[in-house]
């Protein structure tokens, strides 16, 4: 996914101005058709190695030529082609929202570069979550399987409810306080993150699941936030549905545990939720993107 919104572009430009020094060697993990690679060159980078999918190579090379940096920007198709130490590793490819970091550090070559002193952009993330009333987003996961009551499509329904999706959450749909469930320091080469949050419900409403997002530190003093109370991120918020909607009452106690594990260039997400009322558990769900494939349900 490519996010070329003015806000995001300006934040990345500000971050690169703070970390790219004259003569620097930069690894660009792609996602913006060479925009960041060209900016790094304008800031004095001596060499930019730009990782690109085959379909994007010609476009990025053309962008490099058009801006006068054909000699400085070298497009590569595989990280194994990178035979040099770099000073900066950057990515604007939001391939596994809301975590830039697990995708950024999922490749051993990138982790090794960071371990040996390469500055990552983004540099870290603060992970947040909240309970939301989101019937439209929920219908994307469950509605298509509930149309024909004469067919048992429960397996397909389970698959889609074990996947997260991007969507827009309005401030009025947030049913509880926003809570931090973890932090991710990209300089530490982490490949997993997990956390737990607890709420006492203060606003009754029908809960359809969790919204997850990050406040991303691109560089010292440069933060890219996508708080759903303030309109969310340009690319949307990450919605993690529950297996069934739950009508929450004031005073209910809700617990959510969230985990993301790096698997190749993607993340396996696991989220477990429970709701207790007057000391009694009235709902409990354990979900994972591992179960979002029909193959998982074969007997």
N, C-alpha and C positions, 0 to 999 in steps of 0.2 A: 504494500500500500504506500502511496506517495502523498505526503502532506506538504503542499507548497503554499499554505496559507501565509499571508503577510506576517502574522504574529510569529509563527514558527520560523519562517525564513529569517526574520530580523533577529530572533533569539539565537539561532545557529550562527548567523554572521557575527554577532557580538561575542559568542563563545570562541569562535575560531580566531577572532582578533586577539583574544587573550592567551591562546595557546600555540598558535603557529608563529614561529620565529624565522627570520631570514636564514635560508640554507637548510631548513628542516625537510625531512623526508616524511611523507604522510601516506597512511593507508586509508583509502576511502572505500567503505563497504557498500557504497551505492545506494540507490533508492531515489535519487533526484536528478537523474539524467545529466550528471556532471556539474551541476550548479556549485556544490560544495568544493569539488576538485578545482574548478576555476577560481573560486574565491581564495582557496588556500594558496594557489599560485600568485594571485594578486597581493597576498600578504607576505610573499617572499619565499614560499616553499620551493626548494630546488628540484624536488621530484614528488609526484603524486602517483601512487599505484592504485588504480581505480578498479575494484572488483565489479564485474558486470555480467549479467546474464547474456547469453548469445544474442537474443533479440534486441538488446539495448546497446551492443558494442558499437555499431555503426553510428548511432545517434550521438553517443558520448564522444566518440572520436571526432565527429563533425562539430560538436560544441567546442571541443578543445581547439580545433583548427580555427573556427570562427572567432575565437577570443585570443588567438595568438599563442596558445600554449600546447601546440601539438608535440613539441619536443619534451616538455616537462611532464605531461600527463601520459602515463602508460597504462592502457587497459589490460587487465588480466581476467581470465575466466575461472581460475582456480587459485585458492590461497597457496597451494603447493608451488605455484609459479613465483611466489614472493621469496626472493633469495636475499633480502636485505633487512637489516634492522631499521625500524622506523621510529620517529619521535612522537607521532600523533596517530591514533586510530580513531576514525570518526564514522558515524553512521547516522543517516536520517531516514533509514528504511524502517518503518514501523510494522514489521512483518508479524510480530506476535504481541500485540498490545495486551495489557498496558505496560509490559516490561520491555524496555529497550535492552536492558542489561543482559538478561539471560540469552537473548538472541545475539547480542554483541559478543558475549564471552563463550558462546557455545562451541566455537571452533578452537581446537588446540593451538593452532598457529597464532590466533589472536590472543589467547590467554598467555602464550609464551612471550609475545611482544609486550603486553602490559606488565608481565612479571619482570621483564628486563627494562622497564622504565618508560615505555610508551604511554603518553597521556591519553586516556579515553575520553571521547566526546560522544554521548553524555558521560559524566563522571560518577553519577549515582542517582538513586531514586528513593523517594519516600512513598510507600504503598498504602493506599487508603481504601476504605470500604464503607458501605451503608446499606440498610435494608430499604427496598423500594417497592412502591405500588406502580407496576408497569404492565397493565393488561395487554396493550398493543404489542410490546416486545415479547411478552409471554406467548401470545397467539402465534408468533412466528415459529416458535418451537413446538407448540402442542396443537394448535388449531387445525392444521391440515390433516391431522390423524384422527380428529374427532368428528369429521363431517359425516361419515357413513357409519352408523351404529350397527350395521349388519356385518361389518368386517372387523376382525380382531387385528388391529395394527399396533398393538401395545409394544412390540419389539421396536418398531420404527420410532414410536413416540419416545421410548426410553433412550434411543440413540440421540435424538435431537435435544432432549432435556439434559443430556450429559455433555453438551457443547455450549460454549459461550458465544455471544454475538455482539456486534457493534450496534449501538442505537443511541438515540438522544433522550436523556432523562431530564425532565424539568425540575426546578427546585421544589415545587409543590408535591412531587412524587416521592421525595425522600422522607421516610417515616421515623428516622432516628438520628442521633448524633453521628457525625462523621468520625470514624475511628481509624487510627493507624494500625496496620497489622504486620508491618515489617519495613526494613530498610535494606537497600542493596547498594553496596560500595563496589563500583566496577573495577577499582584498583586492586581488589582482593581476589579477583578471578573466581568468584562464586558461581556455582552452577545449579544452585537450588536455594529456595527461600520459603519459609513457612512461618505462620503466625496464627494467633487466636484473638478474637475480640468478644466482648460480652456487652449486652445492652439490657437495660430495663425500659420497656416500651412506655413512652410518654404520649404518643399520638396513635390512637387506634386507627386501623385501616387494614385493607387486604394486602398482604405481602406476597409478591411473586418471585422474589429472589434477592440477589445482591448486585450492587453496582460496584465495580472495582476500577480504580484509576491511580495514576501516579503523579506526584510532583517531581519533575525531572530536573536535576541539577546538571546543566550542560557544561558549565565551568564555574569557577569561583565567582559568585555574585550574579550568575545568570540562571534563573529558574523558570522552567516552562510548566505552568500549572493548568490542570483541566478539571477544576472543581465543578461538579454538576450543579451546585447551587448558583454558580455564576455563568451558566450556559455551557459548561463542559468543554471538551477539546474540539478542535476543528474537525477531527476525524471521528468524533463520537465517544461514548462511554462504553466500557465493557460490561455487558449484562450476563450474569450467571444465574440461570433460572433454578427454582426449586422443582422437585418432582411434582408437587401439587401446591396451589395457592393456600395460604393460611390466613384466616381472619384474626389479626392480632388485637388484643384488648390492652388497655392501659394497665401497667403493672406486670405484664408478661415478661419473662426472662428469655432472651435469645442469645445463643452462642453460635459463633461461626469460626471454623478453622479452615484456613486456606493455605494451599501449598502449590508451588510451581517447580517442576524439575526439568532441567534442560535435556532434550533428546534430539540430537542433531541440530538442525537450525530452527526447531520449534520447541515449545514447552508443553509438558503434560501437566494439566491443571487438575487439582483435587480440591473439592470443597465439601465440608460436612457441616450441617446446620441442625440445631435442635431448639425447640420452643417448649418452655415449661410455664404452666399456669397454676398458681397456688401450690407449688411444689410438685406438680404432676406433669410428666412429659406428655404433650399433646401432639407433637410432630417431631420427626427426626429423619433426615435425609443424608445420604452419603453418595456423592457424585464425583465423576472424573471424566475427563476427555478421553481417557483410555477406553471407556465404555461407549464412546460416540460412534464406533464403527460396528456395523452389523456382524462382522466376523467374530467380535467378542462374545456374541450371544449364541454362537453355535454350540450345540450339545455334543 
